[in-house]
Amino acid sequence: MIDCDVHNSWTSAEVLLDYLDPAFREYLDRGEIPGPRGAFPHAHRPWLHPEGFMRYDAVPPSGVTPGADLPFLAEQLLDRYSIDYAVLTGDESIEVSTLANPYYAQGGASAYNDWMIENWLSADPRLRGSLSVAPQNPQLAAAEIRRLGDHPDIVQVLVSSGSQRPYGDPFFHPIWEACAEYDLPFAAHLGGQGGLNSTPIACGPTTFFWETHALLCETGMAHLGSTIAHGVFEKWPNARLILIECGVAWVPPVLWRLDEDFRALRKETPWLRRLPSEYARDHIRLTTQPLEVPNSPQALWPALADIGAQDMLMFASDYPHWDFDDPNFIRLPEDWREAVLDSNARSVYRLPAQEVVDELAG
C-alpha cells in the first residue's frame, strides 16, 4: 500500500535555521508579527478551523507537534497499515506560496527541502519526499528542481492549490519544463489561501471553515482546466498533474463540460489534439482524501468509471490531520482497490514493484 499524503512536521520552524540562506536567517530567528519566534512565516487566513487541524490522538507521548515524531508516526500509520511507501507533503512549509517576497519564500522552501532530506528521508526507507517550491517566481522554483530533482527519494514537485493564476498558464512553464527534465509529477496540494492568494473560492472570501473547506476544490477545477487548455501535456508528454486533497466527485462533470465546449470551440486551442478527458486520464491523478460520500453510497462510482478514474485515483490518508482516512474503511469498488491503494501511485512515482519490495524486505 502507498499513502500519497502524509504531513510530516517540526517542533518549531527554528529547525530550519541551519539550512536557511544566511540572508534570511534573521527573518525567521526574530519572528514576524503576529507570529511568535519560531513560527514559520505565512499570510494569515480570514477564517480559522474551530477545532484545530490535527487528530487529537496524533499527539505523541513526547507532547510534540503531531507529525513531528517519526517513531510515533511510523507506529500509528506505517506499521499499523503495512504501508510500503509514504509520500511526505510537509505541513506549514506549503505556506511559502502565500508570501509576497518570492526570494524569502523560495529560501524557506529550499531550507525545508534540505531539512526533510537529512532528517526524514534518511531515517526510514519507506519515506519519499515532495520537493517544495514557491511558484511566485517560476525561475527560482525551476532552479530548486534542478538542484534536488535527481535525489532518488524525491518523487514529486509540490505547490499549494492556492495560486495567483491557474498552473497551466505560461507564466509557470519554467516549472513544468524542469519537472519534465527530471520526470517528476507536478503536485498541487489543497491550501495556500492567504496573502498573495487571498481569494480561496471563485467569488470572494468565505465566512466559515466548513463552508470554505467544502468549496476549496474550485482551485483544483481551475488547475485541471488550465493545464489541459494551455497544452502542457502536448508540450511535455511526460508531464503529470497530481491534485492532492481537492476531492474527486467534481471531476467527471467538469471534464464533461470541458469536452463539450472544446468540441464546439476547438479553434481557440489548435495545439490540442485530443479531448480534455483523454488528456486527464493519461496525465492527471487525484488523491482519495477527501472522498465524497453521496446519500446513495454507490452513486459516485458510475460517474468516476465514465472518466476512467480507476486509473487516476491514488490513496491518501492525510495523516495526522483531523479528516484522516483509514485505509481499512475507505469505500472502493473491489476491482479498483489494488490500483487505488497501490499500483497507480507506484507507477506515477516510479516506485519499485511489490515483488522487489518484498525481496528487499526479506
N, C-alpha and C positions, 0 to 999 in steps of 0.2 A: 504494500500500500504506500502511496505517496501523498503527503499533505502539502498543498501548494500555498498555504498562507499561515505561517507561524510567526508570531510577533515576539522576537527577542528584544530585550530592553537593557537598561543600565540602572544602577542605583542612583547615579547622578550624572548629568551630562559632563561633569568635570573629568570623567574618564577619558574624554576626547582631547584634553589639553595637550598631552604629549604628542598627539597625532595631527594637531591643527597647525596650519601655517603660522609662524610667529607673528605675522602682521595682524592676525585675527584673534590671538590668544587673549589679549586684554578685553576684547568684546565679550568673550564668554566668561572669563575669570571675574570680571567686575559685575556681571549680570546686566539685566535690562529691566526697565520699568514697563509693566508692573511685575515682571517675573523676578523671583529671588535669585541670589547667586546659586549657581549650579543648575539653573533651568536652561533647557535648550531653547533657543530663540524661535519664536513663531508669532505670526499675526493672529490676534485672538478673534474668536467667532462671536457672532451676535446671539448665539444660543448655547446652552450647556446641557450635558447629559444629566438628568436628575438623579441618577443612581451611580454614576461613575462608569467608566468604560471597561472595567475588569471584572472577571468572575471573582466572587468573594472567596471561593475555595482555592484560588490560584495563588494566594499569598503564601510563599514558602515559610517553613518553620523559622528561618533566619529573619523573617519580617521584612525582607527587601521587596522591591517592586516586582509584581507578577511578570514573569518572562525574563527576569534578570538572573535567576539561579538555574544554571544549566542542569545540574543533577536533579533538581525538583521538576524541571520541565521534562526531562527525559523520563522520570518516573510517572508523571501524570499523563504524558502524551505518547512519547516514542515507544516506551516499553509496554505500556498498558494496551496499546492498539497495534503493536507489532509493525510499526511504521518503518519502511526501508529507508525513505528519504523524507526530510522535512525542508521545505524551501523557506528560508528566513526572509521576512519582509520588514524587519525593524518595527519601530513604533513612532516615537516623536521625530525620528530622522526624516520622515516624509514631509515634515513641515517646512523643509527648506524651500519648497515650491511657493510658499506664501511671502517670502522676503523680498523687499524692494531692492536690496543690494545683491545683485547676482554674484558678485565676487565672494562675498561672505557666505552666501547660500551654497555655492559650489565648494567653498573651502570647508564648510560644515559637512557636506555630503562626502567629500573625499576623506575627511578625518573619520567619519563613521565607517566608511568602507575599509579603511586600514585597520581600525579597531575591531571590526567584525571579523576580518580575515584572521587576525592574530589571536583573538580571544574566543571566537566561536567556531569558525570553520576548521581550525586546527585541533579543536578539543573533542570532536565526535565525528566519525566518518559518515554518519547518517545525515549530517547537515550540509545544505547547499545554500549559497548566498545570492542575494539580489544586489546588483550594483546600483546604488542610489545616485541620481544625478539631479541637478537643478535645471529644469528646462527653460528658465527665463533667458539664459544665454546658451543657445544650442552649440556654439563653438566650444565653450568651456565644457559642456556636457560631453561632447564628442571626444574631446581630449581626455576626459576621465575614462571613457570607454576604451580608448586606445592605450591608456596607462595600465588598466587592470583587466581588460576584456579577455585576455588569454589565460587568466587564472583558472586552473582546472576545476575548481569548486564554485565558480561563478556561473549561474545558469540563465540569468536574465538581467536586463536593464530596467530599473524601476523609477517611475514618476508617480505623482498623485493624479487622480482624475480631475481634481480642481485645477483649472488651467486658464490662461488668458485668452486662448483660442484653441479650436479643435486640433488634435495632434496630427492630422493629415496635412495641415497647412504647410506650404513650402518653407515657412519660417523654421519648422522643426526638421527639415530634411537632413541637415547635418547629423542629427542624432540617428535617424533611420539609416543613413549611409554607414555610420560607424557600427551600428548594430549588425548590419548586413556583412560588414567586413569580418566580424567575429562570430557570425551565425548565432547571434543572441536574440531572443524574443524581446520585444518592447512591451513592458507591462505597465498598466495604469491601475493603481490601487485607489479605491474609493477614499476620498478625503482631500485635504489641502484647501478647504474653503476658508478663506480669511485673507487679510492683507491684499495683495495684488489680485487674488482670486476671490473677490468679495461677493460674487453672486452665486450662491450654491445651486439655485434652480433657475429655469429659463426666465421667469417673470419677476424676479427680485427676491429680497430676503424673506425667509420664513420666520415663524414665531416660536414653534415648539420643536423639541428634539425629535419626538416620534414622527411628526409631520415631515420634518426635514430628512430624517433617516430614510423614510419611505420614498422620498422624491429625488434623492441624490442620484438615482440611477439615470436621470436625464443626462448627466455628464457622459455616461457610457454610451448612450444613444448618439450623442454628438461625435464622439471619437470614432465609433464604428462607421458612421456615415462618411465622416471626413476622410478617413484613411482609404476607404474604397473609392470615393469620388475623385480624390486627388491623384489616384493612380499609384499609391505607394506599393501595391503588390505587383503592379506591372513593372515599375522601375526597379524594384528589388524583389525578385521572385522568391527569395528565401526569407522575406520579412514575415513576421508573425506578430499580431497584436493580442495580448492577454489582458482581459478585463477582470480585475480581482475585486470581489465583493460588490459588484454592480448589479447583482441579480441576473435572472435568466428569462423570466416569463415574458418580458417585453421584447425579446429578440425576434421571435417569429413575426409578430405584426409589423415591427419596424422593417424587417427585411422584405416582407410582402409589399409594403408601401414603397420601399426603395426600388424594388424590381419593377413595379408598375409604373412609377414615374420615369425610371430610366428607359423603359421601353418607349414611352411617349416622347422623351426629350433627350435621347442619347446623343444628339448632335452637340450638346453642350460639352460633353467629355469624350471626344473621339478617340482618346488614348485607351479607353476601356474596351475590352474585347469579350467580356463575359457579363452575366447578370451579377448584381451585387450579392445575391445569396450564394452564388457559386464561389466568389472570392471569399466570402465569410466562411464557408465550410472548409476551405483549404487553408486559410490564413488567420482566422480569428478563433481564440479559445476563451472559455468562460469558466470561472470557478463557481462551485456549487453553493458557497455560503455568501448570501442567504438564498436558499432555495424556496421559492414561494410555495405556499400551500393553499390551493383553491378549496372552496367549500366542498366540492367533489374531488377528493384527492387524486383520482385518475385523470382529471380533466387536463392536466398540464402536459402529459406525455405525447398525445397525438400531435399537438402543435409543435413541440420540440422535435419529434420524429420527422415532421414535414420539412424541416430545415437541415436535417442530418445532425442534430445535436448530440447523438450518441458518439460522434467523433470529435465534438467540440468541448464537452464538459469535462472538468477536472476537479477532483475532490479537494476541498479546503475546509479546515476546522475553524480557522480564525482564533485559535488559541493564543493567549488566555482571555480573550475579550468576552464580554457579557453575553453575546449571542453565539457562543461556541456551538458547533455542530458535532455531535458524537457520531463517528462513522458507523457504529453498530445500529443506529436508529435512522439513518438517512434513507428516505424513501426513493428507491430507484427501481425501474423495471429490471427483473432478474437478469435478462440478457444484456443489460447495459453495465452491470456492476463492475465487471473486470476492467472494462475500458475506462469508466469514470473514476474508479478508485485507484487505477494503476497505469494501464498501458498508454492512455492518451498523454498523460504527463511524462511518462518515461520516454515517449517519442519526441515530444516538443522540447524537452530539456536535455535530450541526448544522454540519458542515464543508462547504465548497463542493464542488460536483460536480466530477468529474475533468476534465471539459471546461473548466471555469472555471480550475482549477489549471493546466492545460496552456496556456491562453490567457495567464494572468498570467506564466507562466514564459517564454513566447515573446516 
